């Protein structure tokens, strides 16, 4: 299968956002039944007005900064930070004095919070009897040992041929 490249950024953006949005352009990079990924560019004083969405979304700032509001709480946000926009909770964002670039990653469907215990080192009981401690709660899992294995990915990169190493 050939590598698929999607263009975004300058020259690709269009006015974007829910009703009332001003000074924001964007580009959908990917959208399917699993979710959507978009790039957004905020001009100084650009804003996404307070709105709700039925899906869990992450607002990920990659350049500049501004403000986010979630459920009435307002916080500054800057490059290298991400804000969770929970489903059906009013949220918005704006750049005040400078620009801001961000990605939104929206997940479709039901949130799998019940399974998150696996991510922070707990076995959440999804494996049956061995997944619980004596009290019936999630069992703490120690760090695994071993190595990753998988398919052979071909020869190593050749720096002499201009390949990264």
N, C-alpha and C positions, 0 to 999 in steps of 0.2 A: 504494500500500500504506500503510495507516495506521501511525503510530508505535506500537510495542509498548513498554509500560512494565511492568516487573516490580518488585514491592515486596519489600524486604528490610529487615532491621534490627529494632528494637524492635517487638514484637507479631507478628512473622513467624517468629522463630526457634524451633527445636525442639531437644531434646537431640541432639547430633550427635557423630560421631567413631567410630573403630574401637573394638573391645572394650577396656575399661579406661579409657576417656576419662571424666574427671570435670570438672565445672565449666565445660563448654563447650557453648554452644548455637550453632546455625547454620541456614543457609537455602541451599539450592541455588538459584542464580539462573538457571543455564542448564546443560543437559546434553543432548548428542547424540553421534553416533558420532565426532565430532571431538574431544570433550573435555568438561570440566565446569568451571564457575565457581561457587564457594561463598563465602559470607560466614560468618566465625566470630567469636564473642564469648567471650573467656575471662574468667571471674571471677577475683579474686585466688586464687592457688594452683590455678587451672584447668589441666588438662593433657591433651594428646593423647599417650597412651602410645606407646612405641617400637613401630613396625610397618613393614611394607614395602608397596610398591605397584608393580605392573608398569609404571606409566606415569611419565613425567617430569612433575613438578609444581613450581610456584613458590608459596612461602608469602610473601605480601606484607603487611607490617604497615602499617596505616594510622592506628592510634591506640594509645597506650600502648607497652608493650614487655614483654619477657620473655627467654626462652631458646629456642634451637633446638639440636637434636642431629642430626647426619648422620654415619652410619658411625662412631660413637664420638667424633667431634669435637663439642664443646659450645661455643657462642658466644652472647653477648648479642645481642639484636636489638631494634630500636626503630622507631617510626613513620618511614616514609620508606625502609625497608630491605626487601630481599627475599632469601630463602634458596632456593637450588635444592635440590629433593629429587629426586635421580636415581632412575631405575627400579631396583627390586630392592635398594635400599640402605636399611637400617633408619634411620628418622627419626622425630622427634617434636618437640613444642613445649610450653612451659608459661609461664604468667605467675606470677611469684613474689609480690611485694608489692602490685601494682596490677592493673588490668585490661589487656587487650590485645584489639584488634580487628584482624582480618586477612582477606584474601581468599586463597583457594587457586585456582590456575588449573592444571588437570590436562589434559595433552595425551594423547590416545589414539594408539595406533599407534607405529610405529618412529620413533626420533629421527633427524632429518635432518642430523646433525652433518657429514656429507660436504659439504653445501651451505652450511655456515655461512661459509665463506671469502668468499662474496659479501657478507655483512654487514659484514665488517671491511676491505673494500677490495681483496680479492684475487678474481680471476676463477679459480674452482676447476677449470678445465678442462672444465666442463660444456658449453661451446660448441664443442668440437672443437679443431682445430689452433691457432687463434688464442688459445686460452685458456691456453697454457703458455709459460714463458720458455725460454731456450736450454737449460737443464738438464732440461726436462720438468716442472718444478715449477709451481705456480700463478704466474701473471703478476700483478704489482702493477698496479692500475688507478688512474689519476689521477682527480681530482675532475672530474665531468662539468660541462658548461656548458649553459645553456639555461634554458627555463622549463617549468613544468608546463602541460599543456593538458588539456582535458577537456570534458565537456558543459556547456552553459550552465545555470547553476543558478538562473536567474530574476533578477528585479530585486534590487538591493542592499537591505539592511535599511532600514526607515524608522523612525528614532528617535522621530519625532513620533507614530508609532502605537504606541509602547511596545515596539518590537522592539529587541533588543540590537544594538549596533554594534561 
